[in-house]
Structure formats: structure tokens, C-alpha cells
Amino acid sequence: MTHEPSSAERQEPVENLDSGQCWELLRQVSVGRLAVWIEDHPDIFPLNYAVDHGTLVFRTGEGTKLGGAIDDTPVALEADGVDAMTGMAWSVVVKGKAAAITGIEGVLDTASLYLFPWQAGKKDHFVRITPDLVTGRRFKVAPPLTWWTQLSGAVKTPPE
């Protein structure tokens, strides 16, 4: 006797995105999560970014995020989104090297990118991520019944 998965149990296929599709999606949002290595551990920072000629640029202030981004270790940035109407979600990961944008010419080139940090404070450092690898995927969001733990048959404690 074999179990046939119901339509709610069937896993929808995941679509691997090509580079062009990934960049198109990265242009549609402006917030991502930057993963960096800090001393002996990874850390993740939300940030807003802009796409600029096959790179990603963000602004930040002095601190852990800046230090972790521009040291000698690679970084990763993940951005994602979901279309509530279609139930389709996507995720794009950019892996590469981050470097401070220096010099008046380099900083002026970023003026048209509309980099407006959400958090108040001095954000006078501009950083460019040059990708080594860009990957992405798109998938249908599963209905809750396929990922929630079933409670039928669970031992219930009496009310207090």
C-alpha cells in the first residue's frame, strides 16, 4: 500500500533563476540582508542598497557593519520578495567582495542612486559589492496546512 500525496502535500517545483532574472529582481526592492564575518563569527545586517552597473552599493556609518564589509573576507547579500496576489516568492543571493568607495569622483557617482538609509545618523561611508556569484530561485509559497504541525492526536494538557 502506497501513500499518494494530496495536492496540499505535493511540493511545487523551485525555479532556478538566471543572472538576468536575479538582477531584475534585485532592482525591484531596495532592502536586503548583508552577511559578513566579524572576528570569529558571522553577523547579518539589514540595509538598503541600490543596483549600479552590475554591482550593489550601500551607505553606512562607522561601526561593525562597515568594518566587517570592507575587510578581506567575502560578503553575501540576500534580498527577497513575495507577490501576495500570485503566492510566488523569490530569493536572490549575491556573493562577492565589498570595498569602500573613496575619492570625490567615486562618491559623486553614487549621488544618483537614491541611497537613503532608514535609520537616522551619520551615514557617510559608501560601499560597493562586486559579485563573484549571483544565484536566485522562485517558488510557490506552500499553503499553511503543508508546513504546520498537525495537532490532531496530540496529547493535550488540561486547562488550569
QUIGI-V292532 format. One line per field, one symbol per residue. ss: DSSP state (@ for helix, = for strand, . for the rest). phi: phi as a letter, one per 40 degrees, with the letter a starting at -180 (. if undefined). A space follows every 50 residues. Layout:
BEGIN
ss=???
phi=???
END
This chain:
BEGIN
ss=..............===.@@@@@@@@@@..========..========.= ==..======...@@@@@@.....=========....============= ..@@@@@@@.@@@...........================...@@@.... ..........
phi=.bccccccccccccccccdcccccccccbbbabcbbbbfbacabbcabab cafgbbbbbabdicccdccbccccbbbbbaaaccccgcbaabbbbibbac cbgcccccccdccfcbdccchcbbbbbbcbccabbaabaccccdccbccc bcgccbcccc
END
